[in-house]
């Protein structure tokens, strides 16, 4: 179940933090998964997959027939903290296990 600020909660609070640029949109998270194979981590626990993301993908597969190629059981986690503070590229590199060089 998604928390109220999760992009997949589809609440006013989640829309607000997305509009501020604090969290990516659901579309951006799905594209990161498609492009990297990694999953979006929970913004309050980066050691766990975002349950809003996982539940939404499951719902789409079962009810709409979309996103059948997306497997949330595979891939590392893309950290919200790294994404927010250092950018998407750094977050993906971290998920890939690559060292960041400055």
C-alpha positions, 0 to 999 in steps of 0.5 A, spaced: 500 500 500 502 506 498 503 512 503 500 518 502 506 522 498 508 516 494 507 518 486 503 511 486 498 514 491 495 519 486 493 523 492 493 531 492 499 530 497 503 526 492 501 530 486 504 536 490 510 533 491 511 531 484 510 538 482 515 541 487 520 536 483 521 532 490 519 525 487 518 523 480 512 522 476 509 514 476 511 515 468 518 517 470 519 511 475 516 506 470 521 509 464 526 508 469 524 501 470 524 500 463 530 503 461 535 500 467 531 494 469 531 497 476 526 498 481 524 504 485 525 504 492 520 507 497 522 514 499 522 513 506 526 506 506 531 505 500 532 498 502 525 496 500 521 496 494 516 502 493 510 498 495 505 503 491 510 502 485 510 494 485 502 494 487 501 499 481 505 494 476 501 488 479 494 491 478 496 494 471 498 487 469 492 483 472 486 488 470 489 492 464 494 487 461 499 492 460 506 492 463 507 485 462 514 485 461 515 489 467 518 484 473 519 487 479 522 481 482 528 483 478 533 489 479 536 493 484 533 499 488 533 506 485 534 510 491 530 516 492 535 520 496 540 519 491 535 521 486 533 527 489 540 530 492 544 528 486 540 526 480 537 521 476 544 519 473 547 518 480 541 514 482 542 509 476 549 508 477 548 507 484 543 502 483 548 499 477 553 498 483 558 503 479 562 508 483 561 515 483 567 519 480 567 527 482 
